[in-house]
């Protein structure tokens, strides 16, 4: 049995994809902690793509939305080319996140392409295409 010490997972895939997965019990504090990991990896020259899997079941609030907006701003700042988001089993949350990701944090002209799906494999296939 795997013992988790955090309510999110982070790793680098294929040396150029920063991958985050937020588990069902992730909190605002977990998102905030992950933002630090996000800054560290997006600032790496080799990282040009981002995947976030959002399995969170808890409440959505303005603070968490602000962290997603900050991730959009960081993606713009560090030159992320593709951002894939997986939102299993929640069309409402998917619509909310799509609005935030599309806006790039603060405006409507993003430099990155984005893709939403409820299927991680579909996002992986899209993000690995060049």
OpenMM code with the backbone's topology and positions (N, CA, C; nanometers):
from openmm import Vec3, app, unit

residues = "UNK UNK UNK UNK UNK UNK UNK UNK UNK UNK UNK UNK UNK UNK UNK UNK UNK UNK UNK UNK UNK UNK UNK UNK UNK UNK UNK UNK UNK UNK UNK UNK UNK UNK UNK UNK UNK UNK UNK UNK UNK UNK UNK UNK UNK UNK UNK UNK UNK UNK UNK UNK UNK UNK UNK UNK UNK UNK UNK UNK UNK UNK UNK UNK UNK UNK UNK UNK UNK UNK UNK UNK UNK UNK UNK UNK UNK UNK UNK UNK UNK UNK UNK UNK UNK UNK UNK UNK UNK UNK UNK UNK UNK UNK UNK UNK UNK UNK UNK UNK UNK UNK UNK UNK UNK UNK UNK UNK UNK UNK UNK UNK UNK UNK UNK UNK UNK UNK UNK UNK UNK UNK UNK UNK UNK UNK UNK UNK UNK UNK".split()
positions = [
    Vec3(0.0828, -0.1185, 0.0000),
    Vec3(0.0000, 0.0000, 0.0000),
    Vec3(0.0873, 0.1251, 0.0000),
    Vec3(0.0515, 0.2198, -0.0859),
    Vec3(0.1254, 0.3447, -0.0965),
    Vec3(0.0779, 0.4421, 0.0105),
    Vec3(0.1732, 0.5057, 0.0775),
    Vec3(0.1398, 0.6057, 0.1785),
    Vec3(0.1697, 0.7423, 0.1190),
    Vec3(0.0674, 0.8267, 0.1122),
    Vec3(0.0851, 0.9613, 0.0584),
    Vec3(0.1179, 1.0563, 0.1713),
    Vec3(0.2146, 1.1439, 0.1468),
    Vec3(0.2479, 1.2458, 0.2452),
    Vec3(0.1871, 1.3799, 0.2062),
    Vec3(0.1406, 1.3919, 0.0821),
    Vec3(0.0771, 1.5132, 0.0335),
    Vec3(-0.0532, 1.4746, -0.0335),
    Vec3(-0.1406, 1.5707, -0.0501),
    Vec3(-0.2654, 1.5459, -0.1214),
    Vec3(-0.2540, 1.5839, -0.2681),
    Vec3(-0.1292, 1.5896, -0.3167),
    Vec3(-0.1071, 1.6059, -0.4600),
    Vec3(0.0222, 1.5336, -0.4965),
    Vec3(0.0325, 1.5045, -0.6258),
    Vec3(0.1510, 1.4381, -0.6782),
    Vec3(0.2118, 1.5295, -0.7833),
    Vec3(0.3429, 1.5296, -0.7904),
    Vec3(0.4113, 1.6101, -0.8916),
    Vec3(0.5306, 1.5328, -0.9452),
    Vec3(0.5492, 1.5396, -1.0749),
    Vec3(0.6666, 1.4784, -1.1364),
    Vec3(0.6910, 1.5419, -1.2730),
    Vec3(0.8087, 1.5173, -1.3261),
    Vec3(0.8441, 1.5597, -1.4616),
    Vec3(0.8361, 1.4354, -1.5501),
    Vec3(0.7670, 1.4473, -1.6632),
    Vec3(0.7509, 1.3370, -1.7573),
    Vec3(0.8263, 1.3718, -1.8850),
    Vec3(0.9037, 1.2776, -1.9355),
    Vec3(0.9775, 1.2949, -2.0613),
    Vec3(1.0634, 1.4209, -2.0622),
    Vec3(1.1077, 1.4654, -1.9510),
    Vec3(1.1946, 1.5815, -1.9281),
    Vec3(1.1344, 1.7161, -1.9694),
    Vec3(1.0129, 1.7184, -2.0277),
    Vec3(0.9583, 1.8477, -2.0694),
    Vec3(0.8131, 1.8732, -2.0265),
    Vec3(0.7543, 1.7792, -1.9510),
    Vec3(0.6162, 1.7949, -1.9065),
    Vec3(0.6119, 1.7989, -1.7539),
    Vec3(0.5617, 1.9089, -1.7006),
    Vec3(0.5406, 1.9184, -1.5570),
    Vec3(0.3998, 1.8661, -1.5294),
    Vec3(0.3902, 1.7638, -1.4456),
    Vec3(0.2643, 1.6935, -1.4208),
    Vec3(0.2254, 1.7096, -1.2742),
    Vec3(0.1015, 1.7519, -1.2526),
    Vec3(0.0461, 1.7622, -1.1179),
    Vec3(-0.0854, 1.6862, -1.1135),
    Vec3(-0.1073, 1.6152, -1.0045),
    Vec3(-0.2363, 1.5501, -0.9806),
    Vec3(-0.2816, 1.5870, -0.8404),
    Vec3(-0.3993, 1.6483, -0.8323),
    Vec3(-0.4582, 1.6836, -0.7044),
    Vec3(-0.5609, 1.5776, -0.6700),
    Vec3(-0.5435, 1.5148, -0.5550),
    Vec3(-0.6313, 1.4062, -0.5115),
    Vec3(-0.7609, 1.4621, -0.4544),
    Vec3(-0.8553, 1.3749, -0.4293),
    Vec3(-0.9900, 1.4165, -0.3896),
    Vec3(-0.9924, 1.5022, -0.2629),
    Vec3(-0.8991, 1.4822, -0.1730),
    Vec3(-0.8993, 1.5571, -0.0467),
    Vec3(-0.8060, 1.6782, -0.0469),
    Vec3(-0.7548, 1.7169, -0.1638),
    Vec3(-0.6658, 1.8327, -0.1711),
    Vec3(-0.7365, 1.9580, -0.1213),
    Vec3(-0.6601, 2.0425, -0.0538),
    Vec3(-0.7135, 2.1657, 0.0039),
    Vec3(-0.6460, 2.2861, -0.0602),
    Vec3(-0.6916, 2.4021, -0.0209),
    Vec3(-0.6301, 2.5255, -0.0674),
    Vec3(-0.4812, 2.5285, -0.0316),
    Vec3(-0.4464, 2.4783, 0.0837),
    Vec3(-0.3057, 2.4751, 0.1252),
    Vec3(-0.2234, 2.3842, 0.0332),
    Vec3(-0.2830, 2.2734, -0.0124),
    Vec3(-0.2130, 2.1845, -0.1053),
    Vec3(-0.1882, 2.2550, -0.2386),
    Vec3(-0.2888, 2.3273, -0.2869),
    Vec3(-0.2710, 2.4043, -0.4108),
    Vec3(-0.1604, 2.5074, -0.3937),
    Vec3(-0.1589, 2.5750, -0.2799),
    Vec3(-0.0578, 2.6776, -0.2546),
    Vec3(0.0816, 2.6154, -0.2503),
    Vec3(0.0942, 2.5022, -0.1826),
    Vec3(0.2237, 2.4333, -0.1773),
    Vec3(0.2672, 2.3896, -0.3169),
    Vec3(0.1735, 2.3379, -0.3946),
    Vec3(0.2046, 2.2919, -0.5306),
    Vec3(0.2479, 2.4077, -0.6196),
    Vec3(0.1968, 2.5277, -0.5927),
    Vec3(0.2357, 2.6438, -0.6718),
    Vec3(0.3863, 2.6673, -0.6630),
    Vec3(0.4446, 2.6424, -0.5465),
    Vec3(0.5906, 2.6526, -0.5322),
    Vec3(0.6622, 2.5520, -0.6206),
    Vec3(0.6135, 2.4279, -0.6231),
    Vec3(0.6707, 2.3268, -0.7137),
    Vec3(0.6528, 2.3696, -0.8585),
    Vec3(0.5388, 2.4286, -0.8883),
    Vec3(0.5094, 2.4739, -1.0239),
    Vec3(0.6105, 2.5798, -1.0686),
    Vec3(0.6373, 2.6769, -0.9845),
    Vec3(0.7345, 2.7815, -1.0169),
    Vec3(0.8710, 2.7186, -1.0447),
    Vec3(0.9128, 2.6261, -0.9588),
    Vec3(1.0436, 2.5626, -0.9757),
    Vec3(1.0529, 2.4864, -1.1076),
    Vec3(0.9477, 2.4149, -1.1461),
    Vec3(0.9572, 2.3344, -1.2683),
    Vec3(0.9314, 2.4165, -1.3941),
    Vec3(0.8377, 2.5100, -1.3903),
    Vec3(0.8117, 2.5891, -1.5108),
    Vec3(0.9304, 2.6774, -1.5455),
    Vec3(1.0121, 2.7113, -1.4482),
    Vec3(1.1295, 2.7941, -1.4755),
    Vec3(1.2453, 2.7140, -1.5357),
    Vec3(1.2314, 2.5817, -1.5396),
    Vec3(1.3344, 2.4975, -1.6029),
    Vec3(1.3223, 2.5118, -1.7545),
    Vec3(1.4341, 2.5351, -1.8222),
    Vec3(1.4312, 2.5549, -1.9674),
    Vec3(1.3707, 2.4368, -2.0423),
    Vec3(1.3887, 2.3158, -1.9913),
    Vec3(1.3412, 2.1967, -2.0620),
    Vec3(1.1901, 2.1782, -2.0534),
    Vec3(1.1248, 2.2386, -1.9545),
    Vec3(0.9807, 2.2199, -1.9354),
    Vec3(0.9042, 2.3195, -2.0224),
    Vec3(0.8249, 2.2646, -2.1157),
    Vec3(0.7461, 2.3479, -2.2074),
    Vec3(0.5978, 2.3108, -2.2064),
    Vec3(0.5614, 2.2111, -2.1247),
    Vec3(0.4236, 2.1624, -2.1229),
    Vec3(0.3808, 2.1372, -1.9785),
    Vec3(0.2508, 2.1472, -1.9550),
    Vec3(0.1960, 2.1327, -1.8208),
    Vec3(0.0693, 2.0486, -1.8268),
    Vec3(0.0584, 1.9517, -1.7354),
    Vec3(-0.0644, 1.8745, -1.7190),
    Vec3(-0.1076, 1.8865, -1.5736),
    Vec3(-0.2351, 1.9161, -1.5538),
    Vec3(-0.2912, 1.9162, -1.4196),
    Vec3(-0.4139, 1.8261, -1.4198),
    Vec3(-0.4123, 1.7273, -1.3304),
    Vec3(-0.5274, 1.6386, -1.3106),
    Vec3(-0.5944, 1.6842, -1.1820),
    Vec3(-0.7221, 1.7184, -1.1926),
    Vec3(-0.7939, 1.7726, -1.0788),
    Vec3(-0.9032, 1.6756, -1.0339),
    Vec3(-0.8702, 1.5894, -0.9369),
    Vec3(-0.9666, 1.4947, -0.8798),
    Vec3(-1.0373, 1.5502, -0.7561),
    Vec3(-1.0159, 1.6771, -0.7264),
    Vec3(-1.0638, 1.7383, -0.6026),
    Vec3(-1.2159, 1.7334, -0.5946),
    Vec3(-1.2627, 1.6926, -0.4789),
    Vec3(-1.4073, 1.6852, -0.4533),
    Vec3(-1.4558, 1.8014, -0.3672),
    Vec3(-1.3636, 1.8733, -0.3052),
    Vec3(-1.4004, 1.9799, -0.2124),
    Vec3(-1.4526, 2.1041, -0.2819),
    Vec3(-1.4824, 2.2033, -0.2016),
    Vec3(-1.5390, 2.3279, -0.2516),
    Vec3(-1.4383, 2.4064, -0.3338),
    Vec3(-1.4900, 2.4741, -0.4330),
    Vec3(-1.4129, 2.5652, -0.5167),
    Vec3(-1.4329, 2.7039, -0.4580),
    Vec3(-1.3252, 2.7782, -0.4390),
    Vec3(-1.3414, 2.9128, -0.3856),
    Vec3(-1.2508, 3.0105, -0.4581),
    Vec3(-1.2644, 3.1368, -0.4283),
    Vec3(-1.1881, 3.2421, -0.4970),
    Vec3(-1.0375, 3.2257, -0.4765),
    Vec3(-0.9961, 3.1780, -0.3608),
    Vec3(-0.8528, 3.1604, -0.3352),
    Vec3(-0.7943, 3.0534, -0.4276),
    Vec3(-0.8656, 2.9424, -0.4431),
    Vec3(-0.8178, 2.8363, -0.5334),
    Vec3(-0.8218, 2.8864, -0.6778),
    Vec3(-0.9275, 2.9576, -0.7138),
    Vec3(-0.9330, 3.0156, -0.8484),
    Vec3(-0.8135, 3.1084, -0.8706),
    Vec3(-0.7775, 3.1846, -0.7691),
    Vec3(-0.6619, 3.2735, -0.7787),
    Vec3(-0.5326, 3.1974, -0.8029),
    Vec3(-0.5189, 3.0799, -0.7432),
    Vec3(-0.3989, 2.9976, -0.7645),
    Vec3(-0.3964, 2.9468, -0.9089),
    Vec3(-0.5125, 2.9070, -0.9616),
    Vec3(-0.5187, 2.8654, -1.1036),
    Vec3(-0.4831, 2.9830, -1.1947),
    Vec3(-0.5317, 3.1019, -1.1623),
    Vec3(-0.4980, 3.2195, -1.2429),
    Vec3(-0.3485, 3.2475, -1.2369),
    Vec3(-0.2914, 3.2325, -1.1196),
    Vec3(-0.1466, 3.2526, -1.1048),
    Vec3(-0.0702, 3.1493, -1.1868),
    Vec3(-0.1196, 3.0263, -1.1911),
    Vec3(-0.0572, 2.9228, -1.2744),
    Vec3(-0.0633, 2.9640, -1.4210),
    Vec3(-0.1740, 3.0228, -1.4639),
    Vec3(-0.1843, 3.0743, -1.6003),
    Vec3(-0.0832, 3.1836, -1.6274),
    Vec3(-0.0698, 3.2752, -1.5323),
    Vec3(0.0282, 3.3825, -1.5478),
    Vec3(0.1704, 3.3272, -1.5548),
    Vec3(0.2005, 3.2297, -1.4671),
    Vec3(0.3330, 3.1673, -1.4685),
    Vec3(0.3587, 3.0935, -1.5993),
    Vec3(0.2557, 3.0285, -1.6505),
    Vec3(0.2695, 2.9575, -1.7779),
    Vec3(0.3054, 3.0546, -1.8898),
    Vec3(0.2422, 3.1699, -1.8892),
    Vec3(0.2752, 3.2749, -1.9872),
    Vec3(0.4195, 3.3237, -1.9663),
    Vec3(0.4530, 3.3529, -1.8422),
    Vec3(0.5851, 3.4076, -1.8103),
    Vec3(0.6974, 3.3139, -1.8514),
    Vec3(0.6809, 3.1842, -1.8252),
    Vec3(0.7876, 3.0879, -1.8503),
    Vec3(0.7770, 3.0200, -1.9865),
    Vec3(0.6866, 3.0642, -2.0715),
    Vec3(0.6828, 3.0152, -2.2090),
    Vec3(0.6267, 2.8754, -2.2272),
    Vec3(0.5326, 2.8361, -2.1420),
    Vec3(0.4687, 2.7057, -2.1603),
    Vec3(0.3942, 2.7073, -2.2933),
    Vec3(0.4093, 2.6001, -2.3715),
    Vec3(0.3473, 2.5913, -2.5048),
    Vec3(0.2120, 2.5206, -2.5009),
    Vec3(0.1985, 2.4209, -2.4114),
    Vec3(0.0752, 2.3430, -2.4031),
    Vec3(0.0388, 2.3199, -2.2574),
    Vec3(-0.0916, 2.3310, -2.2297),
    Vec3(-0.1428, 2.3066, -2.0949),
    Vec3(-0.2635, 2.2147, -2.1077),
    Vec3(-0.2505, 2.0933, -2.0551),
    Vec3(-0.3598, 1.9976, -2.0557),
    Vec3(-0.4194, 1.9848, -1.9169),
    Vec3(-0.5522, 1.9798, -1.9117),
    Vec3(-0.6215, 1.9692, -1.7836),
    Vec3(-0.7168, 1.8504, -1.7891),
    Vec3(-0.7084, 1.7654, -1.6876),
    Vec3(-0.7964, 1.6497, -1.6749),
    Vec3(-0.8883, 1.6753, -1.5559),
    Vec3(-1.0190, 1.6693, -1.5819),
    Vec3(-1.1184, 1.6912, -1.4769),
    Vec3(-1.2162, 1.5740, -1.4804),
    Vec3(-1.1807, 1.4635, -1.4147),
    Vec3(-1.2692, 1.3466, -1.4185),
    Vec3(-1.4022, 1.3723, -1.3473),
    Vec3(-1.5085, 1.3320, -1.4114),
    Vec3(-1.6416, 1.3267, -1.3478),
    Vec3(-1.6965, 1.4594, -1.2974),
    Vec3(-1.6610, 1.5720, -1.3582),
    Vec3(-1.7175, 1.6980, -1.3118),
    Vec3(-1.7244, 1.7997, -1.4251),
    Vec3(-1.8338, 1.7986, -1.4977),
    Vec3(-1.8521, 1.8927, -1.6086),
    Vec3(-1.8573, 2.0373, -1.5590),
    Vec3(-1.9145, 2.0592, -1.4414),
    Vec3(-1.9237, 2.1952, -1.3868),
    Vec3(-1.7850, 2.2485, -1.3518),
    Vec3(-1.7049, 2.1667, -1.2845),
    Vec3(-1.5690, 2.2108, -1.2509),
    Vec3(-1.4866, 2.2302, -1.3780),
    Vec3(-1.5071, 2.1429, -1.4764),
    Vec3(-1.4364, 2.1566, -1.6034),
    Vec3(-1.4679, 2.2915, -1.6675),
    Vec3(-1.5941, 2.3322, -1.6685),
    Vec3(-1.6320, 2.4617, -1.7261),
    Vec3(-1.5670, 2.5767, -1.6499),
    Vec3(-1.5642, 2.5684, -1.5186),
    Vec3(-1.5014, 2.6739, -1.4379),
    Vec3(-1.3527, 2.6851, -1.4678),
    Vec3(-1.2852, 2.5702, -1.4717),
    Vec3(-1.1411, 2.5714, -1.4980),
    Vec3(-1.1104, 2.6155, -1.6401),
    Vec3(-1.1934, 2.5765, -1.7338),
    Vec3(-1.1723, 2.6153, -1.8734),
    Vec3(-1.1732, 2.7679, -1.8862),
    Vec3(-1.2647, 2.8316, -1.8172),
    Vec3(-1.2718, 2.9782, -1.8196),
    Vec3(-1.1426, 3.0407, -1.7659),
    Vec3(-1.0906, 2.9861, -1.6572),
    Vec3(-0.9689, 3.0397, -1.5960),
    Vec3(-0.8466, 3.0118, -1.6842),
    Vec3(-0.8328, 2.8899, -1.7341),
    Vec3(-0.7166, 2.8540, -1.8156),
    Vec3(-0.7184, 2.9300, -1.9477),
    Vec3(-0.8349, 2.9425, -2.0088),
    Vec3(-0.8475, 3.0173, -2.1341),
    Vec3(-0.8011, 3.1608, -2.1177),
    Vec3(-0.8261, 3.2161, -2.0029),
    Vec3(-0.7933, 3.3568, -1.9786),
    Vec3(-0.6454, 3.3778, -1.9492),
    Vec3(-0.5680, 3.2720, -1.9327),
    Vec3(-0.4258, 3.2889, -1.9058),
    Vec3(-0.3988, 3.3615, -1.7765),
    Vec3(-0.4925, 3.3564, -1.6878),
    Vec3(-0.4756, 3.4238, -1.5604),
    Vec3(-0.5403, 3.5601, -1.5597),
    Vec3(-0.5036, 3.6483, -1.6543),
    Vec3(-0.5507, 3.7863, -1.6442),
    Vec3(-0.6032, 3.8464, -1.7737),
    Vec3(-0.5744, 3.7858, -1.8879),
    Vec3(-0.6281, 3.8393, -2.0119),
    Vec3(-0.6758, 3.7241, -2.0990),
    Vec3(-0.7216, 3.7540, -2.2178),
    Vec3(-0.7790, 3.6474, -2.2999),
    Vec3(-0.6870, 3.6012, -2.4122),
    Vec3(-0.5688, 3.6528, -2.4228),
    Vec3(-0.4754, 3.6140, -2.5289),
    Vec3(-0.3623, 3.5299, -2.4718),
    Vec3(-0.3814, 3.4000, -2.4705),
    Vec3(-0.2781, 3.3132, -2.4140),
    Vec3(-0.1784, 3.2728, -2.5214),
    Vec3(-0.0540, 3.2547, -2.4798),
    Vec3(0.0498, 3.2084, -2.5719),
    Vec3(0.0531, 3.0564, -2.5773),
    Vec3(-0.0145, 2.9903, -2.4861),
    Vec3(-0.0137, 2.8442, -2.4837),
    Vec3(-0.1436, 2.7889, -2.5414),
    Vec3(-0.1334, 2.6669, -2.5954),
    Vec3(-0.2525, 2.5925, -2.6356),
    Vec3(-0.3022, 2.5168, -2.5134),
    Vec3(-0.4316, 2.4930, -2.5049),
    Vec3(-0.4843, 2.4182, -2.3923),
    Vec3(-0.5853, 2.3155, -2.4413),
    Vec3(-0.6010, 2.2113, -2.3596),
    Vec3(-0.6897, 2.1011, -2.3945),
    Vec3(-0.7490, 2.0458, -2.2658),
    Vec3(-0.8793, 2.0243, -2.2652),
    Vec3(-0.9498, 1.9687, -2.1497),
    Vec3(-1.0095, 1.8347, -2.1866),
    Vec3(-1.0074, 1.7436, -2.0920),
    Vec3(-1.0699, 1.6134, -2.1115),
    Vec3(-1.0965, 1.5529, -1.9739),
    Vec3(-1.1833, 1.4530, -1.9724),
    Vec3(-1.2022, 1.3751, -1.8506),
    Vec3(-1.1123, 1.2523, -1.8515),
    Vec3(-1.0311, 1.2380, -1.9563),
    Vec3(-0.9479, 1.1195, -1.9768),
    Vec3(-0.8000, 1.1572, -1.9833),
    Vec3(-0.7204, 1.1091, -1.8881),
    Vec3(-0.5780, 1.1396, -1.8833),
    Vec3(-0.5055, 1.0921, -2.0094),
    Vec3(-0.5386, 0.9742, -2.0595),
    Vec3(-0.4714, 0.9229, -2.1798),
    Vec3(-0.4917, 1.0159, -2.2981),
    Vec3(-0.6110, 1.0682, -2.3117),
    Vec3(-0.6404, 1.1609, -2.4215),
    Vec3(-0.5551, 1.2873, -2.4095),
    Vec3(-0.5418, 1.3398, -2.2884),
    Vec3(-0.4591, 1.4590, -2.2657),
    Vec3(-0.3124, 1.4267, -2.2938),
    Vec3(-0.2662, 1.3103, -2.2500),
    Vec3(-0.1269, 1.2696, -2.2735),
    Vec3(-0.0979, 1.2618, -2.4237),
    Vec3(-0.1867, 1.2016, -2.4993),
    Vec3(-0.1673, 1.1925, -2.6438),
    Vec3(-0.1592, 1.3316, -2.7067),
    Vec3(-0.2487, 1.4189, -2.6658),
    Vec3(-0.2489, 1.5547, -2.7212),
    Vec3(-0.1211, 1.6278, -2.6847),
    Vec3(-0.0805, 1.6190, -2.5596),
    Vec3(0.0334, 1.7002, -2.5144),
    Vec3(0.1662, 1.6520, -2.5733),
    Vec3(0.1742, 1.5237, -2.6069),
    Vec3(0.2995, 1.4693, -2.6620),
    Vec3(0.3129, 1.4921, -2.8124),
    Vec3(0.2039, 1.5329, -2.8777),
    Vec3(0.2125, 1.5684, -3.0209),
    Vec3(0.2816, 1.7024, -3.0332),
    Vec3(0.3730, 1.7118, -3.1289),
    Vec3(0.4393, 1.8420, -3.1505),
    Vec3(0.3957, 1.9095, -3.2747),
] * unit.nanometer
topology = app.Topology()
chain = topology.addChain("A")
for resn in residues:
    res = topology.addResidue(resn, chain)
    for name in ("N", "CA", "C"):
        topology.addAtom(name, app.Element.getBySymbol(name[0]), res)
